[in-house]
Amino acid sequence: MKTIAELQALRDEMKGKVGVRREGEYRTKILVGMATCGIAAGARPVLAECVKEIETRKLKDVYVGQTGCIGICQFEPVVEIYDEDGTKTTYVHMTADKVQANIDGTGLLEEISAAVLRCYLGYHRARSVVFGTATGGSFRDKVDELCIALGEGGCFDALDAGPVNANDDRLDSVAWIPFSDKRRGQLIIFCQCKTGTSWKEHTTQLQPDAFIKRWMQHRAFLVVPVRAFCVSESTCPTAWGGLVSYAGLLFDRLRLVDFLDRIEPDLLDRIRTWNGAAAEVAAKAMN
């Protein structure tokens, strides 16, 4: 058991490794509880894993920092994530494995959505890519690569002259069915993914036509992409109509499983790893 002085020294040591820029310069903020109660419960490796994951993905608009005790010591380690709209999601009983053996649930859902959308479009002729945070890289490069893959949009060309701070601008995966003639005008799906329980507030955020207008040279596709929304939860049947009206093509947990006909072995292994780690954390929380 470490002394209070040792715990405080650990907290001070981690301060030098995060938060190089001011919080306001970031679109997403991750705060790890680093009070003595959090450190005693194992917050230090959680913070280190968060920093490592952000560096691995080369995400320049995500702030990783520390927060003090928020009064729920029995649930430490605690991680709070604020998105660009200020919405907070709180995770309790966190472990380094829940950033999950270098796999986070958000990035994994993006990969699952790409696989599911390709299956939904028939698989063999269809194509799909992950565009969101799971891919890393600069936003400009990702838009250029997407335009080349689709054969539409031209290239990256921001509508406004100001600095580009977007990481994915809510576009997480894309699927389409190309024609052999390679001409424009094809069925394309733009998809946003959300984990957690507050996803209903985000169902209208992704607007395919606005995304194209803001970031692509041609400003419009001949056929506007279909909007889709993937969520890791199962949805309430009595609210289904209203949710679809806002979200577009909605894939909840049951629909994701229904159309995951083909899956690469590597992705399947990572899903099993993530599920195992999540189940372990849930079991600890119940004890």
DAVEN-V182323 format. One record per pair of residues at least 12 apart in sequence whose ideal C-beta (glycine too) atoms are under 10 Angstrom apart, sorted by the first residue. I is the first residue (numbers start at 1). GAP is how many residues later the second one is. Records with the same first field share a line. If there is no record, write none. Layout:
BEGIN
I->GAP, GAP
END
This chain:
BEGIN
1->39
2->34, 37, 38
3->33
4->32, 35, 36
5->31
6->30, 33
7->27, 28, 29, 30, 31, 32, 33, 36, 37
8->26, 27, 28, 31
9->30
10->24, 26, 29, 30, 33, 34, 37
11->23, 24, 25, 27, 28, 32, 33, 36, 55, 57
12->22
13->31
14->18, 20, 25, 29, 30, 33, 34, 37, 50, 51, 52
15->19, 32, 50, 51
17->30, 31, 34, 47
18->12, 13, 14, 16, 29, 30, 32, 33, 36, 45, 46, 47, 48
19->12, 32, 44, 45, 46, 47
20->43, 44
21->39, 40, 42
22->41
23->40, 42, 59
24->39
25->35, 36, 38, 140
26->33, 34, 35, 36, 37, 38, 39, 56, 58, 139
27->32, 33, 34, 35, 36, 55, 56, 57, 58, 138, 139, 140, 142
28->26, 31, 33, 34, 35, 36, 53, 54, 55, 56, 105, 139
29->33, 34, 35, 36, 38, 51, 52, 53, 54, 55, 57, 59
30->17, 20, 21, 23, 24, 32, 33, 34, 35, 37, 49, 50, 51, 52, 61, 69
31->16, 19, 32, 33, 34, 35, 36, 37, 39, 47, 48, 49, 50, 51, 57, 59
32->12, 14, 15, 16, 17, 18, 19, 32, 33, 34, 35, 44, 45, 46, 47, 48, 59, 62
33->13, 14, 33, 34, 35, 36, 37, 39, 40, 42, 43, 44, 45, 46, 47, 57, 59, 61
34->12, 13, 31, 32, 33, 34, 35, 42, 43, 44
35->31, 32, 33, 34, 35, 38, 41, 43
36->32, 33, 37, 40
37->31, 32, 33, 34, 35, 36, 37, 38, 39, 40, 41
38->28, 29, 30, 31, 32, 35, 37, 38, 39, 40, 41, 56
39->37, 38
40->33, 36, 37
41->32, 33, 34, 35, 36, 37, 52, 53, 54
42->34, 35, 51, 52, 53, 54
43->23, 33, 34, 35, 36, 51, 52, 53
44->33, 52
45->32, 49, 50, 51, 52, 54
46->30, 31, 32, 33, 45, 48, 49, 50, 51, 52, 53
47->17, 18, 19, 30, 32, 47, 49, 52
48->16, 48, 51
49->45, 46, 47, 48, 49, 50, 51, 52, 53, 55
50->12, 14, 15, 29, 31, 44, 46, 49, 54
51->13, 14, 48
52->12, 44, 47, 50
53->43, 46, 47, 49, 50, 51, 54, 80
54->45, 79
56->46, 80
57->47, 50, 76, 77, 78, 79, 80, 110
58->77, 78, 79, 80
59->74, 77, 78, 108
60->78, 79, 105, 107
61->23, 72, 78, 104, 105, 106
62->19, 71, 105
63->19
64->15
65->15
67->12, 13
70->20
72->18, 20
74->18, 19
75->15, 16, 17, 18, 19, 210
76->16, 17, 18
77->14, 15, 16, 17, 18, 19, 21
78->12, 13, 14, 15, 16
79->12, 13, 14, 15, 19, 20
81->25, 115
83->87, 111, 113, 115, 118, 119, 122
84->81, 82, 83, 85, 86, 121
85->116, 117, 120
87->109, 111, 112, 114, 115
88->110
89->105, 106, 107, 108, 109, 110
90->106
91->14, 105, 190
92->189, 193
93->188, 189, 190, 191, 192, 193
94->187
95->182, 185, 186, 189
96->181
97->176, 177, 179, 180, 181, 183, 184
98->176, 179, 180, 182, 183
99->178
100->170, 173, 174, 175, 176, 177, 178, 181
101->169, 172, 173, 175, 176
102->168, 171
103->31, 166, 167, 168, 170, 171, 174
104->29, 30, 91, 170
105->88, 90, 91, 127, 169, 170, 172, 173
106->26, 27, 28, 66, 87, 88, 89, 90, 126
107->23, 25, 26, 27, 28, 29, 65, 86, 88, 163, 167
108->26, 85, 87, 124, 159, 162, 163, 165, 166, 167
109->23, 25, 63, 64, 84, 85, 86, 121, 122, 123, 147, 162, 165
110->20, 21, 22, 23, 24, 25, 58, 62, 63, 81, 82, 83, 85, 120
111->17, 19, 21, 23, 24, 61, 62, 82, 152, 153, 155, 156, 159, 160
112->18, 61, 81, 118, 120, 139, 144, 145, 148, 151, 155, 158, 159
113->15, 17, 19, 21, 59, 60, 61, 62, 76, 78, 79, 80, 115, 116, 117, 118, 119, 138, 143
114->13, 14, 15, 16, 17, 18, 20, 58, 59, 60, 61, 77, 79, 116, 153
115->13, 15, 58, 60, 141, 144, 145, 146, 147, 148, 149, 152, 153
116->12, 57, 59, 75, 112, 114, 135, 139, 140, 141, 142, 143, 144, 145, 146, 147
117->12, 56, 57, 58, 59, 72, 73, 74, 109, 111, 113, 132, 134, 139, 142
118->55, 57, 58, 59, 71, 141, 143, 144
119->56, 137, 139, 140, 141, 142, 143, 144
120->55, 69, 108, 129, 131, 135, 136, 138, 139, 140, 141
121->54, 55, 56, 66, 67, 68, 138
122->55
123->136, 138, 139
124->53, 138
125->51, 52, 53, 54, 55
126->49, 50, 51, 52, 61, 63
127->22, 23, 47, 48, 49, 50, 51, 59, 61
128->21, 45, 46, 47, 48, 61, 63
129->13, 16, 17, 20, 21, 44, 45, 46, 47
130->12, 38, 42, 43, 44, 61, 63
131->12, 14, 15, 37, 38, 39, 40, 41, 42, 43, 59, 60, 80
132->35, 36, 37, 38, 39, 40, 41, 42, 59, 60, 61
133->34, 35, 39, 60
134->34, 38, 39, 59
135->33, 37, 38
136->31
137->30
138->18, 26, 28, 29
139->17, 19, 25, 26, 27, 28, 29, 30, 32, 76
140->15, 16, 17, 18, 24, 26, 75
141->15
142->14, 24, 25, 26, 27, 29, 73
143->12, 13, 14, 15, 21, 23, 25, 26, 28, 68, 69, 71, 72, 73, 74
144->12, 13, 72, 73
146->25, 28, 44, 69, 70
147->65, 68, 69, 70, 71
149->25, 27, 29
150->24, 26, 28, 34, 36, 38, 66, 71, 75
151->25, 27, 28, 31, 32, 33, 35
152->24, 31, 32, 33, 34, 36, 60, 64, 66, 68, 69, 70, 71, 73
153->31, 58, 59, 62, 63, 64, 65, 66, 67, 68
154->62, 63, 64, 65
155->60, 61, 62, 63
156->59, 60, 61
157->57, 58, 59, 60, 61, 62
158->56, 57, 58, 59
159->51, 53, 54, 55, 56, 57, 60
160->54
164->50, 51
166->45, 48, 49
168->24, 25, 38, 43
169->23, 36, 37, 38, 41, 42, 45, 46
170->20, 21, 22, 23, 24, 32, 35, 36, 37, 40, 41
171->19, 20, 21, 22, 34, 35, 36, 37, 40, 44, 54
172->18, 19, 20, 21, 22, 34, 56, 57, 58
173->16, 17, 18, 19, 20, 55, 57
174->14, 15, 16, 17, 34, 51, 54
175->12, 13, 14, 15, 16, 50, 51, 53
176->12, 13, 14, 49, 50
177->12
183->39
184->34, 37, 38, 39
185->36, 37, 38
186->35, 36, 37, 39
187->36, 38, 39
188->20, 24, 33, 35, 36, 37, 38
189->19, 36, 37, 38, 39, 59, 60
190->16, 17, 18, 19, 21, 22, 34, 35, 36, 37, 38, 58, 59
191->15, 17, 34, 35, 36, 37, 38, 39, 57, 58, 60
192->12, 13, 14, 15, 16, 35, 36, 37, 38, 39, 55, 56
193->13, 35, 36, 37, 38, 39, 58
194->35, 36, 37, 38, 39, 53
195->35, 36, 37, 38
196->35, 36, 37
197->34, 35, 36
199->30, 31, 32, 33, 34, 36, 44, 48, 53
200->31, 33, 35, 36, 39, 42, 43, 46, 47
202->27, 29, 44, 45
203->24, 26, 28, 39, 40, 41, 42, 43, 44, 45, 47
204->23, 25, 41, 42, 43, 44
205->24, 41, 42
206->19, 21, 22, 23, 41, 42
207->17, 20
208->13, 16, 17, 18, 19, 20, 40
209->12, 15, 16, 18
211->14, 16
212->12, 13
225->23
226->22, 23
227->19, 20, 21, 22, 23
228->19, 20, 21, 22, 23
229->14, 15, 17, 18, 19, 20, 21, 22, 23
230->17, 19, 20, 21, 22, 23, 25, 26
231->12, 16, 19, 20, 21, 22, 24, 25
232->19, 20, 21, 24
233->19, 20, 21
234->18, 19, 20, 21, 22, 23
235->12, 15, 16, 17, 18, 19, 20
236->16
240->12
END
